[in-house]
Amino acid sequence: MNTHINNDINTDKKADLNTTIFGKILRGEIPCQKIYEDDELFAFHDIHPIAEVHFLIIPKKFIPTLADVTADDSALLGKMLSLAPLLAKQQGLIDGFRTAINTGKLGGQDVYHLHIHVFGNRPGANALRAMGALTS
Ligand code: 5GP
């Protein structure tokens, strides 16, 4: 397990260090189309959807990338993943969807606040065949 990040940075007290666009969304400094919120997680529609439905699930805790998680984050990661199918269904993705976590520079990550992409087309549309926009 990668534990190179200083754990201090992942505390609520240091949340103001999160200067990413998602940090600003979490603090209400910029608007978003929110679809879910609880004490640990937040989900909202992607501003540049690559499918009919495309939303992001993020932890409120500031974790820059998947490579920065520690064993302490296991429950949080499980919660993020298990939320995906519930929200996908709510958004009409009843016949399936795709998920992606871009990690780091060569992983195509643009926003350095951990997020799961959930995207897909509602029944009747073509199945997703490519992830070009997320992997280029
Ligand atoms: P990444 O490339 O880091 O995996 O994905 C970042 C995602 O955040 C992109 O799909 C991008 O469209 C989305 N995004 C970037 N800025 C904003 C924003 O201000 N609002 C919303 N809702 N999504 C954003």
Backbone and ligand atoms as CSV (ligand in chain L), in Angstrom:
chain,resi,resn,atom,element,x,y,z
A,1,MET,N,N,0.852,-1.197,0.000
A,1,MET,CA,C,0.000,0.000,0.000
A,1,MET,C,C,0.889,1.249,0.000
A,2,ASN,N,N,0.567,2.163,-0.899
A,2,ASN,CA,C,1.356,3.385,-1.004
A,2,ASN,C,C,1.012,4.339,0.136
A,3,THR,N,N,1.997,4.652,0.937
A,3,THR,CA,C,1.730,5.546,2.070
A,3,THR,C,C,2.648,6.756,2.025
A,4,HIS,N,N,3.072,7.137,0.800
A,4,HIS,CA,C,4.070,8.202,0.728
A,4,HIS,C,C,3.514,9.574,1.097
A,5,ILE,N,N,2.185,9.736,1.012
A,5,ILE,CA,C,1.650,11.064,1.311
A,5,ILE,C,C,1.662,11.312,2.810
A,6,ASN,N,N,1.931,12.536,3.189
A,6,ASN,CA,C,1.881,12.931,4.584
A,6,ASN,C,C,0.432,12.915,5.054
A,7,ASN,N,N,0.127,12.093,6.037
A,7,ASN,CA,C,-1.254,11.972,6.472
A,7,ASN,C,C,-1.844,13.287,6.950
A,8,ASP,N,N,-1.007,14.215,7.387
A,8,ASP,CA,C,-1.518,15.491,7.859
A,8,ASP,C,C,-2.370,16.195,6.811
A,9,ILE,N,N,-1.999,15.961,5.550
A,9,ILE,CA,C,-2.687,16.692,4.491
A,9,ILE,C,C,-4.111,16.200,4.319
A,10,ASN,N,N,-4.396,15.005,4.840
A,10,ASN,CA,C,-5.712,14.420,4.632
A,10,ASN,C,C,-6.640,14.606,5.828
A,11,THR,N,N,-6.413,15.595,6.614
A,11,THR,CA,C,-7.312,15.852,7.723
A,11,THR,C,C,-8.233,17.011,7.382
A,12,ASP,N,N,-9.366,17.074,8.057
A,12,ASP,CA,C,-10.303,18.166,7.805
A,12,ASP,C,C,-9.656,19.524,8.051
A,13,LYS,N,N,-8.751,19.576,9.028
A,13,LYS,CA,C,-8.104,20.856,9.347
A,13,LYS,C,C,-7.315,21.404,8.171
A,14,LYS,N,N,-6.841,20.475,7.324
A,14,LYS,CA,C,-6.038,20.903,6.191
A,14,LYS,C,C,-6.868,20.945,4.906
A,15,ALA,N,N,-8.196,20.834,5.032
A,15,ALA,CA,C,-9.035,20.778,3.841
A,15,ALA,C,C,-8.904,22.039,2.997
A,16,ASP,N,N,-8.522,23.150,3.632
A,16,ASP,CA,C,-8.390,24.381,2.866
A,16,ASP,C,C,-7.195,24.335,1.910
A,17,LEU,N,N,-6.350,23.305,2.071
A,17,LEU,CA,C,-5.246,23.133,1.123
A,17,LEU,C,C,-5.742,22.599,-0.210
A,18,ASN,N,N,-6.980,22.165,-0.242
A,18,ASN,CA,C,-7.523,21.605,-1.472
A,18,ASN,C,C,-7.917,22.743,-2.402
A,19,THR,N,N,-6.989,23.118,-3.264
A,19,THR,CA,C,-7.232,24.243,-4.164
A,19,THR,C,C,-7.743,23.787,-5.527
A,20,THR,N,N,-8.052,22.498,-5.665
A,20,THR,CA,C,-8.549,22.009,-6.950
A,20,THR,C,C,-9.950,22.541,-7.204
A,21,ILE,N,N,-10.387,22.372,-8.446
A,21,ILE,CA,C,-11.734,22.790,-8.824
A,21,ILE,C,C,-12.778,22.015,-8.002
A,22,PHE,N,N,-12.466,20.767,-7.650
A,22,PHE,CA,C,-13.428,19.984,-6.867
A,22,PHE,C,C,-13.459,20.472,-5.416
A,23,GLY,N,N,-12.323,20.941,-4.919
A,23,GLY,CA,C,-12.325,21.559,-3.596
A,23,GLY,C,C,-13.230,22.771,-3.581
A,24,LYS,N,N,-13.183,23.544,-4.645
A,24,LYS,CA,C,-14.031,24.744,-4.747
A,24,LYS,C,C,-15.504,24.354,-4.844
A,25,ILE,N,N,-15.779,23.268,-5.573
A,25,ILE,CA,C,-17.165,22.782,-5.659
A,25,ILE,C,C,-17.645,22.341,-4.273
A,26,LEU,N,N,-16.799,21.590,-3.561
A,26,LEU,CA,C,-17.180,21.110,-2.221
A,26,LEU,C,C,-17.460,22.267,-1.265
A,27,ARG,N,N,-16.701,23.338,-1.390
A,27,ARG,CA,C,-16.883,24.491,-0.495
A,27,ARG,C,C,-17.972,25.433,-0.978
A,28,GLY,N,N,-18.614,25.093,-2.124
A,28,GLY,CA,C,-19.694,25.933,-2.643
A,28,GLY,C,C,-19.196,27.206,-3.304
A,29,GLU,N,N,-17.914,27.226,-3.649
A,29,GLU,CA,C,-17.347,28.440,-4.261
A,29,GLU,C,C,-17.659,28.530,-5.747
A,30,ILE,N,N,-17.895,27.364,-6.365
A,30,ILE,CA,C,-18.374,27.360,-7.746
A,30,ILE,C,C,-19.528,26.365,-7.827
A,31,PRO,N,N,-20.477,26.633,-8.734
A,31,PRO,CA,C,-21.679,25.787,-8.796
A,31,PRO,C,C,-21.433,24.449,-9.471
A,32,CYS,N,N,-22.336,23.513,-9.214
A,32,CYS,CA,C,-22.312,22.233,-9.911
A,32,CYS,C,C,-23.725,21.683,-9.893
A,33,GLN,N,N,-23.939,20.664,-10.691
A,33,GLN,CA,C,-25.222,19.950,-10.671
A,33,GLN,C,C,-25.072,18.753,-9.736
A,34,LYS,N,N,-25.370,18.978,-8.483
A,34,LYS,CA,C,-25.205,17.932,-7.459
A,34,LYS,C,C,-26.273,16.859,-7.607
A,35,ILE,N,N,-25.867,15.599,-7.464
A,35,ILE,CA,C,-26.868,14.529,-7.475
A,35,ILE,C,C,-26.879,13.742,-6.161
A,36,TYR,N,N,-25.866,13.941,-5.312
A,36,TYR,CA,C,-25.828,13.187,-4.052
A,36,TYR,C,C,-24.854,13.860,-3.089
A,37,GLU,N,N,-25.201,13.812,-1.803
A,37,GLU,CA,C,-24.259,14.264,-0.776
A,37,GLU,C,C,-24.570,13.565,0.532
A,38,ASP,N,N,-23.521,13.115,1.225
A,38,ASP,CA,C,-23.671,12.686,2.613
A,38,ASP,C,C,-22.471,13.233,3.386
A,39,ASP,N,N,-22.218,12.708,4.569
A,39,ASP,CA,C,-21.145,13.295,5.382
A,39,ASP,C,C,-19.751,13.026,4.819
A,40,GLU,N,N,-19.630,12.025,3.952
A,40,GLU,CA,C,-18.297,11.667,3.431
A,40,GLU,C,C,-18.136,11.819,1.927
A,41,LEU,N,N,-19.237,11.766,1.202
A,41,LEU,CA,C,-19.166,11.726,-0.262
A,41,LEU,C,C,-20.000,12.819,-0.906
A,42,PHE,N,N,-19.658,13.109,-2.150
A,42,PHE,CA,C,-20.358,14.133,-2.929
A,42,PHE,C,C,-20.352,13.649,-4.375
A,43,ALA,N,N,-21.449,13.846,-5.092
A,43,ALA,CA,C,-21.505,13.436,-6.499
A,43,ALA,C,C,-22.205,14.504,-7.315
A,44,PHE,N,N,-21.719,14.703,-8.530
A,44,PHE,CA,C,-22.254,15.765,-9.383
A,44,PHE,C,C,-21.982,15.424,-10.846
A,45,HIS,N,N,-22.774,16.039,-11.726
A,45,HIS,CA,C,-22.609,15.785,-13.157
A,45,HIS,C,C,-21.321,16.412,-13.673
A,46,ASP,N,N,-20.645,15.671,-14.559
A,46,ASP,CA,C,-19.435,16.193,-15.203
A,46,ASP,C,C,-19.826,17.341,-16.137
A,47,ILE,N,N,-18.997,18.380,-16.122
A,47,ILE,CA,C,-19.307,19.566,-16.933
A,47,ILE,C,C,-19.122,19.292,-18.425
A,48,HIS,N,N,-18.310,18.298,-18.768
A,48,HIS,CA,C,-18.100,17.930,-20.177
A,48,HIS,C,C,-18.416,16.437,-20.337
A,49,PRO,N,N,-19.694,16.086,-20.340
A,49,PRO,CA,C,-20.058,14.654,-20.376
A,49,PRO,C,C,-19.610,13.973,-21.660
A,50,ILE,N,N,-19.135,12.748,-21.524
A,50,ILE,CA,C,-18.740,11.969,-22.704
A,50,ILE,C,C,-19.779,10.901,-23.018
A,51,ALA,N,N,-20.886,10.942,-22.322
A,51,ALA,CA,C,-21.996,10.027,-22.581
A,51,ALA,C,C,-23.271,10.748,-22.156
A,52,GLU,N,N,-24.394,10.130,-22.446
A,52,GLU,CA,C,-25.677,10.755,-22.106
A,52,GLU,C,C,-25.737,11.102,-20.620
A,53,VAL,N,N,-25.224,10.207,-19.792
A,53,VAL,CA,C,-25.105,10.444,-18.347
A,53,VAL,C,C,-23.632,10.319,-17.975
A,54,HIS,N,N,-23.120,11.287,-17.253
A,54,HIS,CA,C,-21.705,11.238,-16.840
A,54,HIS,C,C,-21.586,12.038,-15.545
A,55,PHE,N,N,-21.351,11.329,-14.465
A,55,PHE,CA,C,-21.192,12.028,-13.187
A,55,PHE,C,C,-19.942,11.556,-12.471
A,56,LEU,N,N,-19.570,12.289,-11.442
A,56,LEU,CA,C,-18.344,12.038,-10.689
A,56,LEU,C,C,-18.698,11.834,-9.225
A,57,ILE,N,N,-18.066,10.850,-8.600
A,57,ILE,CA,C,-18.217,10.627,-7.158
A,57,ILE,C,C,-16.891,10.981,-6.512
A,58,ILE,N,N,-16.921,11.871,-5.540
A,58,ILE,CA,C,-15.677,12.287,-4.876
A,58,ILE,C,C,-15.828,12.173,-3.362
A,59,PRO,N,N,-14.721,11.925,-2.678
A,59,PRO,CA,C,-14.777,11.971,-1.216
A,59,PRO,C,C,-14.652,13.420,-0.757
A,60,LYS,N,N,-15.272,13.758,0.357
A,60,LYS,CA,C,-15.075,15.104,0.907
A,60,LYS,C,C,-13.658,15.240,1.453
A,61,LYS,N,N,-13.125,14.142,1.942
A,61,LYS,CA,C,-11.733,14.138,2.389
A,61,LYS,C,C,-10.822,14.393,1.195
A,62,PHE,N,N,-9.841,15.233,1.367
A,62,PHE,CA,C,-8.932,15.548,0.272
A,62,PHE,C,C,-7.890,14.455,0.109
A,63,ILE,N,N,-8.076,13.666,-0.962
A,63,ILE,CA,C,-7.100,12.651,-1.374
A,63,ILE,C,C,-6.788,12.978,-2.829
A,64,PRO,N,N,-5.560,13.343,-3.154
A,64,PRO,CA,C,-5.272,13.797,-4.524
A,64,PRO,C,C,-5.522,12.739,-5.599
A,65,THR,N,N,-4.999,11.515,-5.364
A,65,THR,CA,C,-5.121,10.483,-6.410
A,65,THR,C,C,-5.335,9.121,-5.755
A,66,LEU,N,N,-5.685,8.148,-6.594
A,66,LEU,CA,C,-5.838,6.785,-6.074
A,66,LEU,C,C,-4.511,6.267,-5.523
A,67,ALA,N,N,-3.402,6.786,-6.050
A,67,ALA,CA,C,-2.082,6.356,-5.579
A,67,ALA,C,C,-1.756,6.905,-4.193
A,68,ASP,N,N,-2.588,7.803,-3.686
A,68,ASP,CA,C,-2.342,8.403,-2.370
A,68,ASP,C,C,-3.175,7.776,-1.253
A,69,VAL,N,N,-4.026,6.806,-1.579
A,69,VAL,CA,C,-4.867,6.233,-0.538
A,69,VAL,C,C,-4.019,5.382,0.411
A,70,THR,N,N,-4.479,5.285,1.633
A,70,THR,CA,C,-3.828,4.429,2.620
A,70,THR,C,C,-4.844,3.379,3.087
A,71,ALA,N,N,-4.380,2.464,3.905
A,71,ALA,CA,C,-5.281,1.430,4.428
A,71,ALA,C,C,-6.448,2.062,5.181
A,72,ASP,N,N,-6.243,3.225,5.764
A,72,ASP,CA,C,-7.320,3.906,6.482
A,72,ASP,C,C,-8.467,4.326,5.564
A,73,ASP,N,N,-8.196,4.377,4.263
A,73,ASP,CA,C,-9.217,4.831,3.311
A,73,ASP,C,C,-10.048,3.688,2.730
A,74,SER,N,N,-9.792,2.465,3.156
A,74,SER,CA,C,-10.468,1.311,2.539
A,74,SER,C,C,-11.986,1.408,2.614
A,75,ALA,N,N,-12.508,1.757,3.770
A,75,ALA,CA,C,-13.970,1.833,3.914
A,75,ALA,C,C,-14.535,2.949,3.040
A,76,LEU,N,N,-13.824,4.051,2.987
A,76,LEU,CA,C,-14.270,5.180,2.161
A,76,LEU,C,C,-14.306,4.797,0.685
A,77,LEU,N,N,-13.275,4.088,0.228
A,77,LEU,CA,C,-13.241,3.657,-1.171
A,77,LEU,C,C,-14.369,2.679,-1.468
A,78,GLY,N,N,-14.634,1.793,-0.526
A,78,GLY,CA,C,-15.737,0.851,-0.704
A,78,GLY,C,C,-17.067,1.579,-0.782
A,79,LYS,N,N,-17.193,2.602,0.024
A,79,LYS,CA,C,-18.435,3.385,0.013
A,79,LYS,C,C,-18.604,4.104,-1.329
A,80,MET,N,N,-17.500,4.644,-1.846
A,80,MET,CA,C,-17.559,5.321,-3.153
A,80,MET,C,C,-17.994,4.347,-4.240
A,81,LEU,N,N,-17.379,3.168,-4.248
A,81,LEU,CA,C,-17.697,2.190,-5.302
A,81,LEU,C,C,-19.125,1.686,-5.190
A,82,SER,N,N,-19.575,1.448,-3.960
A,82,SER,CA,C,-20.926,0.897,-3.828
A,82,SER,C,C,-22.000,1.948,-4.070
A,83,LEU,N,N,-21.621,3.218,-4.005
A,83,LEU,CA,C,-22.578,4.277,-4.350
A,83,LEU,C,C,-22.805,4.349,-5.862
A,84,ALA,N,N,-21.782,3.971,-6.638
A,84,ALA,CA,C,-21.852,4.117,-8.096
A,84,ALA,C,C,-23.094,3.453,-8.705
A,85,PRO,N,N,-23.369,2.175,-8.434
A,85,PRO,CA,C,-24.544,1.565,-9.062
A,85,PRO,C,C,-25.868,2.153,-8.593
A,86,LEU,N,N,-25.906,2.615,-7.350
A,86,LEU,CA,C,-27.146,3.225,-6.850
A,86,LEU,C,C,-27.451,4.516,-7.608
A,87,LEU,N,N,-26.429,5.361,-7.760
A,87,LEU,CA,C,-26.635,6.627,-8.470
A,87,LEU,C,C,-26.840,6.389,-9.959
A,88,ALA,N,N,-26.111,5.402,-10.516
A,88,ALA,CA,C,-26.283,5.092,-11.937
A,88,ALA,C,C,-27.736,4.709,-12.223
A,89,LYS,N,N,-28.298,3.891,-11.354
A,89,LYS,CA,C,-29.693,3.489,-11.528
A,89,LYS,C,C,-30.621,4.696,-11.432
A,90,GLN,N,N,-30.363,5.551,-10.436
A,90,GLN,CA,C,-31.180,6.766,-10.285
A,90,GLN,C,C,-31.134,7.641,-11.525
A,91,GLN,N,N,-29.990,7.620,-12.204
A,91,GLN,CA,C,-29.812,8.463,-13.391
A,91,GLN,C,C,-30.297,7.767,-14.662
A,92,GLY,N,N,-30.852,6.576,-14.515
A,92,GLY,CA,C,-31.449,5.890,-15.656
A,92,GLY,C,C,-30.546,4.893,-16.344
A,93,LEU,N,N,-29.384,4.633,-15.779
A,93,LEU,CA,C,-28.451,3.685,-16.401
A,93,LEU,C,C,-28.773,2.272,-15.905
A,94,ILE,N,N,-29.930,1.783,-16.309
A,94,ILE,CA,C,-30.420,0.517,-15.759
A,94,ILE,C,C,-29.894,-0.698,-16.519
A,95,ASP,N,N,-29.262,-0.473,-17.668
A,95,ASP,CA,C,-28.715,-1.600,-18.442
A,95,ASP,C,C,-27.197,-1.650,-18.411
A,96,GLY,N,N,-26.590,-0.897,-17.519
A,96,GLY,CA,C,-25.134,-0.938,-17.409
A,96,GLY,C,C,-24.502,0.433,-17.544
A,97,PHE,N,N,-23.267,0.511,-17.130
A,97,PHE,CA,C,-22.524,1.780,-17.146
A,97,PHE,C,C,-21.039,1.452,-17.051
A,98,ARG,N,N,-20.216,2.465,-17.247
A,98,ARG,CA,C,-18.775,2.279,-17.105
A,98,ARG,C,C,-18.263,3.147,-15.974
A,99,THR,N,N,-17.154,2.714,-15.393
A,99,THR,CA,C,-16.503,3.506,-14.356
A,99,THR,C,C,-15.037,3.686,-14.741
A,100,ALA,N,N,-14.453,4.778,-14.283
A,100,ALA,CA,C,-13.030,5.021,-14.540
A,100,ALA,C,C,-12.457,5.869,-13.417
A,101,ILE,N,N,-11.226,5.550,-13.044
A,101,ILE,CA,C,-10.477,6.391,-12.109
A,101,ILE,C,C,-9.144,6.694,-12.778
A,102,ASN,N,N,-8.995,7.886,-13.292
A,102,ASN,CA,C,-7.728,8.282,-13.894
A,102,ASN,C,C,-6.759,8.645,-12.772
A,103,THR,N,N,-5.544,8.170,-12.883
A,103,THR,CA,C,-4.585,8.360,-11.790
A,103,THR,C,C,-3.256,8.905,-12.299
A,104,GLY,N,N,-2.958,10.126,-11.887
A,104,GLY,CA,C,-1.659,10.715,-12.178
A,104,GLY,C,C,-1.500,11.188,-13.609
A,105,LYS,N,N,-0.348,11.774,-13.841
A,105,LYS,CA,C,-0.051,12.411,-15.127
A,105,LYS,C,C,-0.226,11.461,-16.308
A,106,LEU,N,N,0.372,10.281,-16.232
A,106,LEU,CA,C,0.281,9.345,-17.353
A,106,LEU,C,C,-1.025,8.568,-17.332
A,107,GLY,N,N,-1.803,8.739,-16.267
A,107,GLY,CA,C,-3.120,8.112,-16.187
A,107,GLY,C,C,-4.222,9.033,-16.661
A,108,GLY,N,N,-3.841,10.187,-17.185
A,108,GLY,CA,C,-4.840,11.091,-17.752
A,108,GLY,C,C,-5.631,11.890,-16.735
A,109,GLN,N,N,-5.115,12.001,-15.504
A,109,GLN,CA,C,-5.853,12.741,-14.479
A,109,GLN,C,C,-5.619,14.242,-14.644
A,110,ASP,N,N,-6.712,14.981,-14.675
A,110,ASP,CA,C,-6.617,16.444,-14.802
A,110,ASP,C,C,-6.877,17.151,-13.484
A,111,VAL,N,N,-7.786,16.601,-12.689
A,111,VAL,CA,C,-8.155,17.240,-11.415
A,111,VAL,C,C,-7.620,16.361,-10.284
A,112,TYR,N,N,-6.756,16.948,-9.459
A,112,TYR,CA,C,-6.075,16.168,-8.422
A,112,TYR,C,C,-6.832,16.152,-7.102
A,113,HIS,N,N,-8.063,15.679,-7.220
A,113,HIS,CA,C,-8.898,15.303,-6.075
A,113,HIS,C,C,-9.552,13.999,-6.520
A,114,LEU,N,N,-9.264,12.917,-5.831
A,114,LEU,CA,C,-9.745,11.586,-6.218
A,114,LEU,C,C,-11.211,11.612,-6.668
A,115,HIS,N,N,-11.493,10.958,-7.790
A,115,HIS,CA,C,-12.878,10.888,-8.278
A,115,HIS,C,C,-13.082,9.642,-9.114
A,116,ILE,N,N,-14.294,9.122,-9.033
A,116,ILE,CA,C,-14.716,8.021,-9.905
A,116,ILE,C,C,-15.631,8.603,-10.968
A,117,HIS,N,N,-15.290,8.378,-12.228
A,117,HIS,CA,C,-16.208,8.711,-13.315
A,117,HIS,C,C,-17.231,7.578,-13.432
A,118,VAL,N,N,-18.489,7.928,-13.565
A,118,VAL,CA,C,-19.537,6.949,-13.869
A,118,VAL,C,C,-20.277,7.496,-15.090
A,119,PHE,N,N,-20.322,6.706,-16.157
A,119,PHE,CA,C,-20.933,7.241,-17.366
A,119,PHE,C,C,-21.571,6.128,-18.181
A,120,GLY,N,N,-22.550,6.521,-18.971
A,120,GLY,CA,C,-23.229,5.544,-19.802
A,120,GLY,C,C,-24.423,6.166,-20.503
A,121,ASN,N,N,-25.026,5.343,-21.335
A,121,ASN,CA,C,-26.209,5.766,-22.070
A,121,ASN,C,C,-27.424,5.016,-21.550
A,122,ARG,N,N,-28.552,5.708,-21.587
A,122,ARG,CA,C,-29.786,5.084,-21.126
A,122,ARG,C,C,-30.246,4.047,-22.146
A,123,PRO,N,N,-31.125,3.127,-21.753
A,123,PRO,CA,C,-31.602,2.096,-22.677
A,123,PRO,C,C,-32.141,2.719,-23.957
A,124,GLY,N,N,-31.847,2.069,-25.084
A,124,GLY,CA,C,-32.294,2.577,-26.373
A,124,GLY,C,C,-31.165,3.244,-27.136
A,125,ALA,N,N,-30.144,3.716,-26.411
A,125,ALA,CA,C,-28.997,4.336,-27.073
A,125,ALA,C,C,-27.953,3.258,-27.371
A,126,ASN,N,N,-26.956,3.639,-28.141
A,126,ASN,CA,C,-25.864,2.699,-28.424
A,126,ASN,C,C,-25.067,2.423,-27.167
A,127,ALA,N,N,-24.535,1.206,-27.076
A,127,ALA,CA,C,-23.630,0.878,-25.971
A,127,ALA,C,C,-22.344,1.685,-26.122
A,128,LEU,N,N,-21.705,1.964,-25.004
A,128,LEU,CA,C,-20.431,2.675,-25.049
A,128,LEU,C,C,-19.351,1.737,-25.581
A,129,ARG,N,N,-18.573,2.230,-26.539
A,129,ARG,CA,C,-17.524,1.382,-27.114
A,129,ARG,C,C,-16.128,1.941,-26.880
A,130,ALA,N,N,-16.043,3.205,-26.525
A,130,ALA,CA,C,-14.708,3.799,-26.388
A,130,ALA,C,C,-14.666,4.707,-25.177
A,131,MET,N,N,-13.482,4.918,-24.682
A,131,MET,CA,C,-13.298,5.826,-23.549
A,131,MET,C,C,-12.282,6.892,-23.933
A,132,GLY,N,N,-12.175,7.204,-25.221
A,132,GLY,CA,C,-11.131,8.090,-25.707
A,132,GLY,C,C,-10.983,9.356,-24.893
A,133,ALA,N,N,-12.093,10.010,-24.596
A,133,ALA,CA,C,-12.007,11.295,-23.920
A,133,ALA,C,C,-11.436,11.163,-22.513
A,134,LEU,N,N,-11.516,9.972,-21.948
A,134,LEU,CA,C,-11.009,9.790,-20.582
A,134,LEU,C,C,-9.607,9.198,-20.554
A,135,THR,N,N,-9.152,8.722,-21.679
A,135,THR,CA,C,-7.861,8.041,-21.666
A,135,THR,C,C,-6.833,8.712,-22.567
A,136,SER,N,N,-7.207,9.775,-23.263
A,136,SER,CA,C,-6.257,10.420,-24.169
A,136,SER,C,C,-5.295,11.298,-23.400
L,1,5GP,P1,P,-9.939,13.578,-14.814
L,1,5GP,O1,O,-9.377,13.878,-16.175
L,1,5GP,O2,O,-9.185,14.292,-13.735
L,1,5GP,O3,O,-10.125,12.125,-14.571
L,1,5GP,O4,O,-11.421,14.139,-14.829
L,1,5GP,C1,C,-11.775,15.412,-14.407
L,1,5GP,C2,C,-13.199,15.646,-14.867
L,1,5GP,O5,O,-13.671,16.803,-14.206
L,1,5GP,C3,C,-13.331,15.905,-16.375
L,1,5GP,O6,O,-14.186,14.922,-16.949
L,1,5GP,C4,C,-13.914,17.294,-16.463
L,1,5GP,O7,O,-14.862,17.433,-17.482
L,1,5GP,C5,C,-14.528,17.495,-15.085
L,1,5GP,N1,N,-14.544,18.879,-14.654
L,1,5GP,C6,C,-13.512,19.762,-14.713
L,1,5GP,N2,N,-13.871,20.950,-14.225
L,1,5GP,C7,C,-15.169,20.823,-13.832
L,1,5GP,C8,C,-16.105,21.726,-13.236
L,1,5GP,O8,O,-15.831,22.891,-12.977
L,1,5GP,N3,N,-17.334,21.228,-12.973
L,1,5GP,C9,C,-17.684,19.948,-13.252
L,1,5GP,N4,N,-18.936,19.577,-12.942
L,1,5GP,N5,N,-16.830,19.062,-13.806
L,1,5GP,C10,C,-15.584,19.502,-14.102
